Amino acid sequence: MKYLLLSVLMAFSLSGFGEDFEYNTGGAIGYIADLSGASAGWGEWFITSAFNDTGHDLLLIEFGFPCSGTVTGDFGWVVWESMPDTGPPSGIPESSDYHGSFTPVEGPGGDPSVYTYVNVSSQCIIIPDQTQFIFGYQNTDLGGQTPFNGVETWSWHSSVWASDEEHYRTAVIQIKADFSYDLDSTTWGSIKNTF
C-alpha cells in the first residue's frame, strides 16, 4: 500500500506541479551560463554546498548541469550529505556518499550553457532537515559558469578543491528535490492535508 501511495505522490510531483525545493547557483532555475571552464585548465569537477532548512527531509529528484563533453565516469554526479560546514569536502571526488554517471547532451566542444538533466529519484537520496550537503558534477569538457555572484563553488583541479571565487566565477549547478515523507508513520489524513 505504501508503494502505491509513493507512486501517486511521485506522479503528482512529476506532473508539472514543480518540486518542493529548487536551487541554482546562478540565482534562478534554468539560469543561462555565460562563461565556461575547461576540464583541462579549470576544473575536473564543479561542486557547491546548500543547507536544507525546509523543515522536511528532502528526496533528491534531479540535477541540472550546463556542460558539454563525453560520458562521465562512475562519479559523474556526486553528493556528500551531512557536511560539518559550508566548505568543500576534505576528500577526493570519489569520497562522495552518492554518485553516478551521465552523458552530457552537448558533445565535446558543444555549447556549455545547454543543461543536461539527470534524474536521480530512483537513487532514494534523502537529505535530512537541518543538514548541510554538497553536490556537483564531473566536467569532461566545458562546464557552464557565470561571473562571481556571491555563491561559492569549488573546482577539483591538480588534486585539490579550489574556490572559483578566487577567479571571480561561480559554476552554474542546479538541483531539485521533493519533501520526503516517512510513509510508515504517516496517516492518510495527514497526507490529504499536505496536498
C-alpha positions as CSV (number, residue, x, y, z in Angstrom):
1,M,0.0,0.0,0.0
2,K,2.8,2.5,0.9
3,Y,4.4,1.9,-2.5
4,L,1.2,2.7,-4.3
5,L,1.0,5.9,-2.3
6,L,4.6,6.8,-3.1
7,S,3.8,6.3,-6.8
8,V,0.8,8.6,-6.5
9,L,2.9,11.2,-4.7
10,M,5.7,10.9,-7.3
11,A,3.1,11.2,-10.1
12,F,1.8,14.5,-8.6
13,S,5.4,15.7,-8.2
14,L,6.4,14.9,-11.8
15,S,3.2,16.2,-13.4
16,G,4.2,19.8,-13.6
17,F,3.4,21.0,-10.1
18,G,7.1,21.6,-9.6
19,E,9.4,20.4,-6.8
20,D,9.3,21.4,-3.2
21,F,12.9,22.6,-3.2
22,E,14.7,24.1,-6.2
23,Y,18.2,25.7,-6.2
24,N,20.5,27.1,-8.9
25,T,23.8,28.7,-8.1
26,G,23.1,31.2,-10.9
27,G,20.1,32.6,-8.9
28,A,17.2,31.3,-10.9
29,I,16.1,27.8,-12.1
30,G,17.4,27.4,-15.7
31,Y,19.9,30.2,-15.3
32,I,21.9,30.5,-18.6
33,A,25.6,30.2,-18.1
34,D,27.5,33.0,-19.8
35,L,31.1,31.8,-19.2
36,S,32.7,28.3,-19.3
37,G,35.6,26.5,-17.6
38,A,37.5,23.7,-19.3
39,S,38.2,20.4,-17.6
40,A,41.9,20.6,-18.6
41,G,42.6,24.2,-17.4
42,W,39.9,24.9,-14.9
43,G,38.3,22.0,-13.1
44,E,37.5,18.4,-13.5
45,W,34.6,18.6,-11.1
46,F,32.4,21.5,-10.0
47,I,30.6,21.4,-6.6
48,T,28.6,23.7,-4.3
49,S,27.0,23.4,-0.9
50,A,23.5,24.0,0.3
51,F,21.6,23.9,3.6
52,N,18.3,22.1,4.0
53,D,16.3,24.4,6.2
54,T,12.9,23.5,4.8
55,G,11.6,21.8,7.9
56,H,11.4,18.5,5.9
57,D,13.8,15.8,4.8
58,L,14.5,16.1,1.1
59,L,14.4,13.4,-1.6
60,L,16.7,14.5,-4.4
61,I,14.9,14.3,-7.8
62,E,17.0,16.0,-10.5
63,F,20.3,17.7,-11.2
64,G,20.8,20.2,-13.9
65,F,24.4,20.7,-15.3
66,P,25.1,23.2,-18.1
67,C,28.0,21.4,-19.7
68,S,29.4,19.7,-22.8
69,G,31.6,16.7,-23.1
70,T,31.8,12.9,-23.1
71,V,30.2,10.3,-20.9
72,T,31.5,10.7,-17.3
73,G,33.0,8.1,-15.1
74,D,31.1,6.4,-12.2
75,F,31.5,9.7,-10.2
76,G,29.9,11.9,-12.8
77,W,27.4,13.4,-10.3
78,V,28.3,13.5,-6.7
79,V,26.6,14.2,-3.3
80,W,28.1,14.4,0.2
81,E,25.4,14.5,2.9
82,S,25.7,15.8,6.5
83,M,28.7,18.0,6.0
84,P,30.1,19.9,9.1
85,D,30.3,23.3,7.3
86,T,29.9,25.1,4.0
87,G,33.4,24.4,2.8
88,P,34.4,21.8,0.2
89,P,34.7,18.2,1.3
90,S,38.1,17.2,2.7
91,G,38.3,14.2,0.4
92,I,38.6,13.4,-3.3
93,P,35.5,13.4,-5.6
94,E,35.4,9.6,-5.2
95,S,34.8,10.0,-1.4
96,S,31.2,11.2,-2.1
97,D,28.3,9.5,-0.3
98,Y,26.3,9.1,-3.5
99,H,27.4,9.1,-7.1
100,G,26.6,8.1,-10.7
101,S,27.4,8.7,-14.3
102,F,25.7,10.7,-17.0
103,T,26.3,11.8,-20.6
104,P,26.2,15.5,-21.4
105,V,23.6,16.5,-24.0
106,E,26.2,18.6,-25.8
107,G,29.3,16.6,-27.0
108,P,32.9,17.9,-26.8
109,G,33.2,21.4,-28.0
110,G,29.4,22.0,-27.7
111,D,27.6,24.8,-26.0
112,P,28.2,24.7,-22.2
113,S,25.1,26.7,-21.5
114,V,22.9,23.8,-22.5
115,Y,21.6,21.8,-19.5
116,T,21.9,18.1,-19.1
117,Y,19.3,16.9,-16.7
118,V,20.0,13.8,-14.5
119,N,17.0,12.2,-12.8
120,V,18.2,10.6,-9.5
121,S,14.8,10.0,-7.9
122,S,15.3,6.2,-8.1
123,Q,18.5,6.5,-6.0
124,C,16.4,7.4,-2.9
125,I,18.9,10.1,-1.7
126,I,17.5,11.6,1.4
127,I,18.9,14.9,2.8
128,P,17.8,15.3,6.4
129,D,16.3,18.6,7.6
130,Q,18.8,21.0,9.1
131,T,21.7,19.4,7.1
132,Q,24.5,20.9,5.1
133,F,25.2,19.0,1.9
134,I,27.4,19.3,-1.2
135,F,26.6,18.3,-4.7
136,G,28.1,18.7,-8.2
137,Y,29.4,17.0,-11.3
138,Q,32.3,15.9,-13.3
139,N,33.3,18.3,-16.1
140,T,34.6,16.2,-19.1
141,D,35.0,19.2,-21.4
142,L,33.3,22.6,-20.7
143,G,31.3,23.5,-17.6
144,G,28.9,26.5,-17.5
145,Q,29.9,29.4,-15.3
146,T,28.9,33.0,-14.6
147,P,30.8,35.9,-13.1
148,F,31.1,35.5,-9.3
149,N,27.6,36.3,-7.8
150,G,28.2,35.7,-4.1
151,V,27.6,31.9,-4.3
152,E,30.7,29.9,-3.7
153,T,31.5,26.9,-5.8
154,W,34.7,24.8,-5.9
155,S,36.6,23.1,-8.7
156,W,38.7,20.0,-8.4
157,H,42.0,20.8,-10.2
158,S,45.5,19.4,-9.7
159,S,44.2,17.2,-6.9
160,V,42.8,19.9,-4.7
161,W,39.4,21.7,-4.2
162,A,39.9,25.4,-5.2
163,S,37.4,28.2,-4.8
164,D,36.0,29.6,-8.1
165,E,35.6,32.9,-6.3
166,E,39.4,33.4,-6.5
167,H,38.9,33.6,-10.2
168,Y,35.8,35.8,-10.0
169,R,33.5,33.0,-11.1
170,T,30.6,30.8,-9.9
171,A,30.0,27.4,-11.5
172,V,26.3,27.0,-12.5
173,I,24.8,23.9,-10.8
174,Q,21.1,23.1,-10.3
175,I,19.2,20.7,-8.0
176,K,15.6,19.9,-7.5
177,A,14.1,17.9,-4.6
178,D,10.8,16.9,-3.0
179,F,9.8,16.7,0.6
180,S,10.3,13.2,1.9
181,Y,7.6,11.6,4.0
182,D,8.0,8.5,6.2
183,L,5.1,6.5,4.9
184,D,5.3,4.0,7.8
185,S,4.3,6.7,10.3
186,T,2.1,8.8,8.0
187,T,-1.7,8.7,8.0
188,W,-4.0,9.1,5.0
189,G,-5.5,12.2,6.7
190,S,-2.1,13.9,7.1
191,I,-1.2,13.1,3.5
192,K,-4.5,14.6,2.3
193,N,-3.9,17.7,4.3
194,T,-0.4,18.1,2.7
195,F,-2.0,18.3,-0.7
